[in-house]
Amino acid sequence: MTQNLSLAISPGIQDIELKKGETYEGSFFVLTTDTENGIDYEISVAPLSFENDTYEIYFDYPLDYNQITKWIEIENPIGTVTSDEKQEIKYHINVPEDAPNGSQYAAFLVKQKAPENQEQQIGVSVINNSQIAMLLYSSVEGETRKEGKILENTVKPFFLNSPINVSSAVENTGNVHAPATFVLKVFPLLSDQEVYTNEENPDTSLIIPGTTHYSERSWQETPKLGVYKVVQEIRFVDHVDTKEQITLVCPVWFMVLVIFFFTSIVVYIVESIHQNKKTKKVKKS
């Protein structure tokens, strides 16, 4: 998705509950950062899907949980927004009686339109096709299952370079999306006073049914050398997994220096023993 600096959407994500056989009334706002000109826009609805593991977003691969795109009607899909106002975009979701239970996903794509008097030069369009999106997460009433697994909670014991980095993977085995929360804490080896934590603002991701979400987080200010106690806590559905690991951060140059130092000591000891044996032989003779 290409970001357009002239347009903005508020909010960027909505998470709503739907009832079968009823109509949901919703809205969001389109704004512009262009202080001189009005911006023409047009809005369309697209299926929202996610690349497994990496969670890249796609708007052109319809799946079973994108049926909602057929239920949505936009009241004002074409308009103009200026810097001193924000345009409210109203939409309706007509939920059929036989809608499937569980989650449905869509995206409202807002595309900037070129002015009508803008010409094309040498056969090449000068229309700006940049677009932004409002992501719509929804759950249809019925038999829903919030189920999932924590597949990975990895904290490595050794890093050649900073920063300290941890990873995780969770799988949603239910039929509705559910939040996963990831907390990273770092302590000095001999202290309970944190040098880093994101506990007050943890990483949180909505995990989509039938997908596995892999993610990483790090302590960016990690010194180049040190020993720490690293803790990662993962909360997903009704599961909590905590991993604690003593972690060494040691650059290559320091390792080489340590190896050289200990090698020198060993060589010195061996040489000393050898020299002592020679001295004893001389005395005996």
C-alpha angles and dihedrals in degrees: 000000000000115000117227113210092203096060134053136179129215119229103019094201133029126192113194142171120232132198124210115253093014135102121238117209115208142160145184135184134251116206136177133217092200104111096187108043139038113244121224115214143176128203130210136173120242136178113263117218137161133222108241115254098359094051096216109171122240130187101191108054107085114203136176092278093055097072088110089078087075092053099053126097122183116211097203110020094160126051151114129260127196131197095257096056144038123223118229111219111205123199138177128213112203102199112204121227090242096049112144118256118253136026130357126184137199141156131224105218114206113198127187114235125212117239114270092244094054111116132214117240124217092341093302117119115235092193112127107237096183115133142185128202141219108211117220119203116183140172122207115216117250135073104353129175125202101196134146150145136231103226102175139021107169127180113168121220095217140038126183090197136025142281110070106234131193131187139203142184129198131180127210109216095169131081100250132060118258134188122252119200125204123195123187122194128179125193133180110256096254101031140071092210109109118234090189137011137155092196094121091050106022125184108264129186132180107231116212122221115268095017138107117219119206119189142165134206132183147188099244095192094058110146116239092247131032150097119248144171107237122196128187121187121192123193119188127160103315096337128101121184124181123189122190123188138171103232129196121205107198126159121221094249091056091048090052090049092050092047090049091049095051092041088054091051092050091048090048092050093047091047091048092051090048092049092049091053091052091049092052092050091052091051092050092051 
